[in-house]
Amino acid sequence: MWNTDKLYTECSRSSARCASYLAAVVDTANEAAVIATQKLVICLPPRAKVEKLRKVVLKELEVQPQARASSAASVALRALKRKWPCAKQ
C-alpha cells in the first residue's frame, strides 16, 4: 500500500510506477461504481497472500486470453470473485 509520501516521490519522478498507480486508482473507482449496490463480492480466506491472488489472476488471463480486451480491474475482480465468492448476504 502506498502512502502519500510514496505517491509524491513516484509522481515527482514522472515514473511508470506513478502512472500505474493512478491508472489503478481510476480502474478501482470505476469498478466500485459498478458494484456499489452490492455487498462484499470477494471473501478472501484469513491470511491470504498476494502471491496467491497474482496466480489466480494470471491463470484467468492465460485460460481466457480474450479477457485481455477488458479492463484489468474487471478481469482481476472476475477471477477473484470466482475463486473466493462470498456466501449470499
The 8 nearest C-alpha neighbors of each residue, nearest first, counted from 0:
[[1, 2, 5, 3, 6, 20, 4, 49],
 [2, 0, 5, 6, 3, 4, 20, 7],
 [1, 3, 5, 4, 6, 0, 7, 8],
 [2, 4, 6, 5, 7, 1, 8, 9],
 [5, 3, 7, 6, 2, 8, 1, 9],
 [6, 4, 8, 3, 2, 7, 1, 9],
 [5, 7, 3, 9, 4, 8, 10, 2],
 [6, 8, 4, 10, 5, 9, 11, 3],
 [9, 7, 5, 11, 6, 10, 4, 12],
 [8, 10, 17, 12, 6, 11, 7, 14],
 [9, 11, 13, 17, 12, 7, 8, 6],
 [12, 10, 8, 9, 13, 7, 14, 6],
 [11, 13, 14, 10, 9, 8, 17, 7],
 [14, 12, 10, 11, 9, 17, 15, 18],
 [15, 13, 12, 16, 17, 9, 10, 18],
 [14, 16, 18, 17, 19, 13, 9, 20],
 [17, 15, 19, 14, 18, 20, 9, 10],
 [18, 16, 10, 20, 14, 9, 15, 19],
 [17, 19, 15, 21, 16, 20, 22, 14],
 [20, 18, 16, 22, 17, 21, 15, 23],
 [19, 21, 23, 17, 22, 18, 16, 24],
 [20, 22, 24, 18, 23, 19, 17, 25],
 [21, 23, 19, 25, 24, 20, 18, 26],
 [22, 24, 26, 20, 21, 25, 27, 19],
 [25, 23, 21, 27, 22, 26, 28, 20],
 [24, 26, 28, 22, 23, 27, 29, 21],
 [27, 25, 23, 29, 28, 24, 72, 30],
 [26, 28, 30, 24, 25, 29, 23, 31],
 [27, 29, 31, 25, 26, 30, 24, 32],
 [30, 28, 32, 26, 31, 27, 25, 33],
 [29, 31, 33, 27, 32, 28, 26, 34],
 [32, 30, 28, 34, 33, 29, 35, 27],
 [31, 33, 35, 29, 30, 34, 28, 36],
 [34, 32, 30, 31, 35, 29, 36, 28],
 [33, 35, 31, 37, 36, 32, 30, 38],
 [36, 34, 32, 37, 31, 33, 38, 30],
 [35, 37, 34, 38, 33, 32, 31, 39],
 [38, 36, 34, 35, 39, 40, 33, 88],
 [37, 39, 40, 36, 88, 35, 34, 85],
 [40, 38, 41, 37, 85, 42, 88, 84],
 [39, 41, 85, 80, 84, 38, 42, 37],
 [42, 40, 80, 84, 83, 85, 39, 43],
 [43, 41, 85, 83, 84, 44, 40, 39],
 [44, 42, 83, 41, 47, 45, 46, 84],
 [43, 45, 47, 46, 42, 83, 48, 41],
 [46, 44, 47, 43, 48, 42, 83, 49],
 [47, 45, 48, 44, 43, 49, 51, 50],
 [46, 48, 45, 44, 43, 49, 51, 52],
 [49, 47, 50, 51, 46, 52, 53, 45],
 [48, 50, 52, 51, 53, 47, 54, 46],
 [49, 51, 53, 48, 52, 54, 47, 55],
 [52, 50, 54, 53, 49, 48, 55, 47],
 [51, 53, 49, 55, 50, 54, 56, 48],
 [54, 52, 50, 56, 51, 55, 57, 49],
 [53, 55, 57, 51, 52, 56, 58, 50],
 [54, 56, 52, 58, 53, 57, 51, 59],
 [57, 55, 59, 53, 58, 54, 75, 78],
 [56, 58, 54, 60, 59, 55, 53, 61],
 [57, 59, 61, 55, 60, 56, 62, 54],
 [60, 58, 56, 62, 57, 61, 63, 78],
 [61, 59, 57, 63, 64, 58, 62, 56],
 [60, 62, 58, 59, 63, 64, 57, 56],
 [61, 63, 59, 60, 58, 64, 57, 65],
 [62, 64, 60, 65, 66, 61, 59, 67],
 [65, 63, 66, 60, 61, 67, 62, 59],
 [66, 64, 67, 63, 68, 60, 69, 62],
 [67, 65, 64, 68, 69, 63, 60, 74],
 [68, 66, 65, 69, 64, 60, 70, 71],
 [67, 69, 66, 65, 70, 64, 71, 74],
 [70, 68, 67, 66, 71, 74, 73, 65],
 [69, 71, 73, 72, 74, 68, 67, 26],
 [72, 70, 74, 73, 75, 69, 67, 26],
 [71, 73, 75, 70, 74, 26, 76, 27],
 [74, 72, 76, 70, 75, 71, 77, 69],
 [75, 73, 77, 71, 76, 72, 78, 70],
 [74, 76, 72, 78, 73, 77, 56, 71],
 [77, 75, 73, 79, 74, 78, 80, 72],
 [76, 78, 74, 80, 75, 79, 73, 81],
 [79, 77, 81, 75, 76, 80, 56, 59],
 [78, 80, 82, 76, 81, 77, 83, 75],
 [81, 79, 84, 41, 77, 83, 82, 78],
 [80, 82, 78, 79, 83, 84, 77, 41],
 [83, 81, 79, 80, 84, 78, 55, 41],
 [84, 82, 80, 42, 41, 81, 43, 79],
 [85, 83, 80, 41, 81, 42, 40, 82],
 [86, 84, 42, 40, 41, 87, 83, 39],
 [85, 87, 88, 84, 42, 40, 39, 83],
 [88, 86, 85, 84, 38, 40, 39, 37],
 [87, 86, 38, 85, 39, 37, 40, 84]]
